[in-house]
Amino acid sequence: MSKVLIAGRIPEHALNILKDAGLDIDMYDDSEALITKDELSKRVADKDFLITPLSTQVDSDVINAAPNLKLIANYGAGFNNIDIDYAKSKGIPVTNTPKVSTISTAEVTCGLMIALAHRMMEGDTLMRHEGFSGWAPLFFLGHELAHKKLGIIGMGQIGQAVAKRMHAFDMEILYTQRHQLAAETEKALGATFTTTDEIIKNADVITLHLPATPETHHMIGAEQFKQMKSSAMLINAARGPVIDEAALYDALINHEIAGAALDVYEKEPHVADGFKSLKNVVLTPHIGNATVEARDAMAEIVAQNTVAMDQGNKPKYIINGVE
């Protein structure tokens, strides 16, 4: 009987798939703390398969601790928590769970945008503490998003889903990525292809939808903030290291930009204390794909990929080129 280690609690749906396939399951079940490297290395030692959440680091030491390992199934669309090159050198395929997070992450991105523009979190804090004396013409003014320029950096599935939703809000959509979309897609989204520099300079709202790579590390930093409109708002529900957070903090307190909404962080799960005291920042705990629907779909992918490997079939969504 093949053995699988699940390095953190995942939906029951996945466990049922694995059990029905006759796999021997060992799941780290502490809901209060992440599995430590030592515990992970110890428990994976005799396993054939590893299912690991995005928050767990799987480096060369962990991989070396499991001589029988045949698959690392990452529970998440990202994979910067895994040394995929080392896994490849060992002939171990690494898979992820793309696509199924698209709707949830797009909805959260749009929600952050709306909350920031209309100062909803500030309003919630005000009502829970001081209260207000009543409606007044100049009280607590925010900004409408209609007819503003939305700059999307990274126009993959999530970026396009955001564009579709905010086009319905009558926003003007600017986007950039390596390749321009088909003309019919641009038309449907009301989107115009441009450069990152043009988005930085001209967009009223900028939202990031990029992976964390050496090329994207700190791609939004001090130089970019100085070029943005002083009224610009920045949204990040992608990966924390894409933004230089120290530069972002300076830009906010120096009024180089108007506000930011962050669902991911440079040194996650740590959130820089400075952001917590700023009224023009919305902070959420990496909830981009935190819906029952998305997490169940992710669970199904990692479980089915594990079963496929156990039965001698090719899993879906291999990201390190091991066939």
C-alpha positions as CSV (number, residue, x, y, z in Angstrom):
1,M,0.0,0.0,0.0
2,S,1.4,3.4,-1.0
3,K,1.9,6.0,1.6
4,V,1.0,9.7,1.4
5,L,1.9,12.5,3.8
6,I,-0.4,15.5,3.9
7,A,1.6,18.3,5.5
8,G,-1.4,20.3,6.8
9,R,-5.1,20.0,7.1
10,I,-7.0,20.1,3.8
11,P,-10.7,19.5,3.0
12,E,-12.3,16.1,3.7
13,H,-13.1,15.8,0.0
14,A,-9.4,15.0,-0.7
15,L,-9.2,12.5,2.0
16,N,-12.2,10.6,0.7
17,I,-10.6,10.4,-2.8
18,L,-7.3,9.1,-1.3
19,K,-9.1,6.6,0.9
20,D,-11.2,5.2,-1.9
21,A,-8.0,4.6,-3.9
22,G,-6.6,2.6,-1.0
23,L,-3.8,4.9,0.0
24,D,-2.3,5.0,3.5
25,I,-2.8,8.5,4.7
26,D,-0.7,10.4,7.3
27,M,-1.9,13.9,7.8
28,Y,-0.3,16.6,10.0
29,D,-3.4,17.7,12.0
30,D,-2.3,20.7,14.1
31,S,-4.5,23.6,13.2
32,E,-2.6,26.0,15.4
33,A,0.9,25.7,13.9
34,L,2.6,24.8,10.7
35,I,4.6,21.7,10.5
36,T,8.3,22.2,11.3
37,K,11.0,21.2,9.0
38,D,12.2,18.5,11.4
39,E,8.8,17.1,11.7
40,L,8.2,17.2,8.0
41,S,11.5,15.5,7.3
42,K,10.8,12.8,9.8
43,R,7.2,12.0,8.7
44,V,8.0,12.1,4.9
45,A,10.9,9.7,5.2
46,D,8.9,6.5,4.3
47,K,6.3,8.2,2.1
48,D,5.7,7.7,-1.6
49,F,3.8,11.0,-2.1
50,L,3.7,14.4,-0.4
51,I,0.8,16.8,-0.5
52,T,1.9,20.1,1.0
53,P,0.1,23.5,1.5
54,L,1.6,26.6,0.0
55,S,2.8,27.8,3.4
56,T,5.1,24.8,3.9
57,Q,8.7,24.9,2.7
58,V,9.9,21.8,0.8
59,D,13.6,22.3,0.2
60,S,16.4,19.9,-0.8
61,D,16.8,18.6,2.8
62,V,13.2,17.6,3.0
63,I,13.4,16.0,-0.5
64,N,16.5,14.1,0.5
65,A,14.8,12.8,3.6
66,A,12.3,10.9,1.4
67,P,14.1,8.4,-0.9
68,N,10.9,6.8,-2.1
69,L,9.2,10.1,-3.0
70,K,7.4,10.0,-6.4
71,L,5.4,13.2,-6.3
72,I,5.1,16.5,-4.6
73,A,1.6,17.9,-5.0
74,N,1.4,21.5,-3.9
75,Y,-1.9,22.7,-2.5
76,G,-1.8,26.1,-4.1
77,A,-1.4,27.8,-7.5
78,G,2.0,29.2,-6.5
79,F,5.0,27.0,-5.9
80,N,7.8,29.2,-4.6
81,N,7.7,27.2,-1.4
82,I,9.2,24.2,-3.2
83,D,12.7,23.7,-4.6
84,I,11.3,22.6,-8.0
85,D,14.7,22.4,-9.7
86,Y,16.1,20.1,-7.0
87,A,13.0,17.9,-7.3
88,K,13.5,17.8,-11.0
89,S,17.1,16.7,-10.5
90,K,15.7,13.8,-8.5
91,G,13.1,12.9,-11.1
92,I,10.2,14.0,-8.9
93,P,7.4,15.8,-10.6
94,V,5.9,18.8,-8.8
95,T,2.3,19.8,-9.4
96,N,0.2,22.8,-8.4
97,T,-3.5,23.7,-8.4
98,P,-4.0,26.5,-11.0
99,K,-7.2,27.9,-12.6
100,V,-9.6,26.9,-9.7
101,S,-8.6,30.0,-7.7
102,T,-9.4,32.4,-10.5
103,I,-13.0,33.5,-9.5
104,S,-12.3,33.8,-5.8
105,T,-9.1,35.7,-6.2
106,A,-10.7,38.0,-8.7
107,E,-13.6,38.7,-6.4
108,V,-11.3,39.5,-3.5
109,T,-9.2,41.8,-5.7
110,C,-12.3,43.7,-6.7
111,G,-13.6,43.8,-3.2
112,L,-10.3,45.3,-1.9
113,M,-10.4,47.9,-4.7
114,I,-14.0,48.9,-3.7
115,A,-13.3,48.9,0.0
116,L,-10.2,51.1,-0.4
117,A,-11.8,53.6,-2.8
118,H,-14.9,54.0,-0.6
119,R,-13.0,53.8,2.7
120,M,-15.1,51.0,4.0
121,M,-12.6,49.6,6.5
122,E,-12.1,53.1,7.9
123,G,-15.8,53.5,8.2
124,D,-16.2,50.1,10.0
125,T,-13.5,51.2,12.5
126,L,-15.2,54.5,13.1
127,M,-18.6,52.9,13.7
128,R,-17.2,50.4,16.2
129,H,-15.4,53.0,18.3
130,E,-16.4,56.7,17.9
131,G,-19.6,56.5,15.9
132,F,-20.7,59.5,13.8
133,S,-23.1,62.4,14.2
134,G,-25.0,61.9,11.0
135,W,-24.9,62.3,7.2
136,A,-23.2,65.5,6.0
137,P,-22.3,66.7,2.5
138,L,-18.5,66.6,3.0
139,F,-18.3,63.8,5.5
140,F,-16.1,60.8,4.9
141,L,-15.7,61.2,1.1
142,G,-14.1,58.5,-1.0
143,H,-13.9,58.1,-4.7
144,E,-16.0,56.3,-7.4
145,L,-14.2,53.8,-9.6
146,A,-16.4,54.4,-12.6
147,H,-14.4,56.1,-15.5
148,K,-11.1,55.7,-13.6
149,K,-8.1,53.9,-15.2
150,L,-7.5,50.4,-13.9
151,G,-4.0,49.2,-14.6
152,I,-3.6,45.4,-14.5
153,I,0.0,44.1,-14.4
154,G,-0.3,40.4,-15.4
155,M,-3.3,39.6,-17.6
156,G,-3.6,35.8,-17.1
157,Q,-6.8,34.2,-16.0
158,I,-7.1,36.1,-12.8
159,G,-6.2,39.4,-14.4
160,Q,-8.8,38.9,-17.1
161,A,-11.4,37.9,-14.5
162,V,-10.7,41.2,-12.7
163,A,-10.9,43.1,-15.9
164,K,-14.3,41.5,-16.8
165,R,-15.7,42.5,-13.4
166,M,-14.3,46.1,-13.3
167,H,-15.2,46.7,-16.9
168,A,-18.8,46.3,-15.7
169,F,-18.0,49.1,-13.2
170,D,-17.3,51.3,-16.2
171,M,-13.5,51.4,-15.5
172,E,-11.1,52.0,-18.3
173,I,-8.9,48.9,-18.5
174,L,-5.2,49.1,-19.2
175,Y,-3.1,46.0,-19.1
176,T,0.4,44.6,-19.7
177,Q,2.0,41.2,-20.0
178,R,4.5,39.5,-22.2
179,H,2.0,38.8,-25.0
180,Q,-0.9,40.9,-26.2
181,L,-4.4,39.3,-26.0
182,A,-6.4,38.5,-29.1
183,A,-8.4,41.5,-30.4
184,E,-11.7,39.9,-29.6
185,T,-10.7,39.3,-26.0
186,E,-9.5,42.9,-25.6
187,K,-12.8,44.1,-27.0
188,A,-14.9,41.9,-24.7
189,L,-12.9,43.2,-21.7
190,G,-12.7,46.8,-22.8
191,A,-8.9,46.4,-22.4
192,T,-6.0,48.3,-24.0
193,F,-2.5,46.8,-24.2
194,T,0.3,49.0,-23.0
195,T,3.6,49.0,-21.0
196,T,4.2,48.7,-17.3
197,D,5.7,52.1,-17.3
198,E,2.6,53.6,-18.9
199,I,0.4,51.9,-16.3
200,I,2.6,53.1,-13.4
201,K,2.3,56.7,-14.7
202,N,-1.3,56.8,-15.8
203,A,-3.5,54.3,-13.8
204,D,-5.7,55.4,-11.0
205,V,-5.8,51.9,-9.6
206,I,-3.0,49.4,-10.1
207,T,-3.5,45.7,-9.4
208,L,-0.8,43.0,-9.6
209,H,-1.3,39.5,-10.9
210,L,2.2,38.0,-11.2
211,P,4.1,35.0,-9.8
212,A,7.0,35.5,-7.4
213,T,10.1,35.0,-9.5
214,P,13.6,36.6,-9.5
215,E,12.3,38.8,-12.4
216,T,9.3,40.1,-10.5
217,H,11.0,40.6,-7.1
218,H,10.4,44.2,-6.0
219,M,9.3,45.2,-9.4
220,I,7.2,47.8,-7.7
221,G,9.5,49.9,-5.6
222,A,10.6,53.5,-4.8
223,E,11.2,54.4,-8.4
224,Q,7.7,53.3,-9.4
225,F,6.0,55.0,-6.5
226,K,7.5,58.3,-7.4
227,Q,6.1,58.0,-10.9
228,M,2.5,57.1,-9.8
229,K,-0.3,59.6,-9.4
230,S,-0.5,61.0,-5.9
231,S,-4.2,59.8,-6.1
232,A,-3.2,56.2,-7.2
233,M,-4.2,53.1,-5.2
234,L,-2.2,49.8,-5.3
235,I,-3.8,46.4,-4.9
236,N,-1.8,43.2,-4.3
237,A,-3.5,39.8,-4.1
238,A,-0.8,38.0,-6.0
239,R,2.6,37.5,-4.2
240,G,4.1,39.7,-1.5
241,P,7.7,40.0,-2.8
242,V,6.5,41.7,-6.0
243,I,6.3,44.9,-3.9
244,D,9.1,46.5,-1.9
245,E,7.1,47.0,1.2
246,A,9.6,49.4,2.8
247,A,9.3,51.6,-0.3
248,L,5.5,51.2,-0.2
249,Y,5.3,52.4,3.4
250,D,7.5,55.4,2.6
251,A,5.3,56.2,-0.4
252,L,2.1,56.1,1.8
253,I,3.4,58.2,4.6
254,N,4.9,60.7,2.1
255,H,1.6,60.9,0.2
256,E,3.3,59.7,-3.0
257,I,0.2,57.5,-3.5
258,A,-3.2,57.6,-1.9
259,G,-3.6,54.1,-0.6
260,A,-2.9,50.3,-0.8
261,A,-4.8,47.1,-0.2
262,L,-2.7,44.0,0.6
263,D,-3.8,40.4,0.8
264,V,-0.2,39.0,0.6
265,Y,3.0,40.1,2.2
266,E,6.7,40.2,1.5
267,K,7.6,38.2,4.6
268,E,4.3,36.4,5.0
269,P,2.7,35.7,7.5
270,H,4.5,38.7,9.1
271,V,2.9,42.1,8.4
272,A,5.1,45.2,8.9
273,D,3.8,47.0,12.0
274,G,3.9,50.4,10.2
275,F,1.0,49.3,7.8
276,K,-1.2,48.5,10.8
277,S,-1.3,52.2,11.9
278,L,-2.2,53.6,8.5
279,K,-5.8,54.4,7.8
280,N,-5.3,54.3,4.0
281,V,-4.3,50.7,3.9
282,V,-6.6,47.6,3.8
283,L,-5.0,44.4,5.2
284,T,-6.4,40.9,4.7
285,P,-4.9,37.5,5.7
286,H,-4.1,35.9,2.3
287,I,-7.8,35.1,1.6
288,G,-7.6,35.4,-2.2
289,N,-8.8,31.8,-2.7
290,A,-10.2,31.2,0.7
291,T,-13.6,30.0,-0.4
292,V,-15.2,26.6,0.1
293,E,-15.6,26.2,-3.6
294,A,-12.0,27.0,-4.5
295,R,-10.4,25.0,-1.6
296,D,-12.5,21.9,-2.4
297,A,-11.5,22.2,-6.1
298,M,-7.8,22.5,-5.0
299,A,-8.2,19.4,-2.8
300,E,-9.6,17.4,-5.6
301,I,-6.7,18.3,-7.8
302,V,-4.0,17.2,-5.3
303,A,-5.8,14.0,-4.4
304,Q,-6.5,13.0,-8.0
305,N,-2.9,13.7,-9.0
306,T,-1.7,11.5,-6.2
307,V,-4.0,8.7,-7.2
308,A,-2.9,9.1,-10.8
309,M,0.7,8.7,-9.9
310,D,0.0,5.7,-7.7
311,Q,-1.8,4.1,-10.6
312,G,1.0,4.7,-13.1
313,N,-0.8,7.6,-14.8
314,K,0.5,11.1,-15.5
315,P,-0.8,13.8,-13.1
316,K,-2.1,17.2,-14.3
317,Y,-0.3,20.5,-13.9
318,I,3.3,19.4,-13.7
319,I,5.4,22.6,-13.2
320,N,9.0,21.3,-13.2
321,G,9.0,19.4,-16.5
322,V,9.3,15.9,-15.0
323,E,7.2,13.5,-17.1
